[in-house]
Amino acid sequence: MIIELEELLKVLKEEREKGKKVVFTNGCFDILHAGHAHYLKKARELGDILVVGLNSDASVRRIKGEKRPIIPQEMRAYLLDSLKGVDYVVIFEEDTPERLIELIKPDVLVKGSDWDLKDIVGADMVLSYGGKVERISFEFNISTSAIIERIINAYRC
């Protein structure tokens, strides 16, 4: 479900009262690919509810440059929401998910294995209240940047 933060916080409060474990991850998810699907599937296995924080178009432009995102946030959110392991998608405007993590207080914070623990935004916060930080290894050697490069090279006139 694509959801506003305020509503998400209410839903998570109710779910936690039932003993559910919340997993959180985030990203741009610009051109959804098998690497993303594997990563999200593995993240979902770490708890009962998977929340994906999705960078807004404006934050993607600030992080990745003016030519990104390729896919608008509404479509990226729709695609993420269509994956069976994803329970909630929340779009955020900031450059990092720090505020989301602070408010959601996930039981498990997930990033890719390419991130050092010290560089994972919110890791210290999650660990401070007894949560876990997990890093997921990549199953596929693919990235959005590599896909864009391949398209450019294949269709360059």
Steps between C-alpha positions, in 0.01 A plus 500: 500500500628846411439697816559839659733506799235599755275210400795260491593587857145420616497168315842399635392580856205263462715230340763523772230452761439163330872417537599565138865576415554800265777499239598824326710570197522788258628606162434665167395180318515693173497219246374195687712193423573147626755632751231714662252210504752267667599763754139575594412131522790441740409810702142375540628170640649690795164590654124512469446838331724656235489879469684655206594867518511633146699812412280763335587626152649817651724310740614262223601803289700642791673167562546361147495812282255689281452216249356270765263352582410332173169375640272744693438435870134400455601224256796389713270480803242302301763248385634453853149462637434231238775275638350236727752547782450875533231596750527880504667763283546849641650780288735740675635838388824515700833383360529232769240289683624609843171667598298199378717260698469716810120502472445140385754349742544179299595179674731428206670754273622357169752620241711331236831336583676777309428730797738504797314493828646838596353654183145369537272791590307421816707197598619651828145602585356153431777327693451741793152364577589134442408473131711321241680624191533245220700523179380290206741357244427548133379202299521669160774715352271779384428863582282780368811689390624195307162461330500867397856468367411188302198674343708805410770284339250277316297786354766762442476621142 
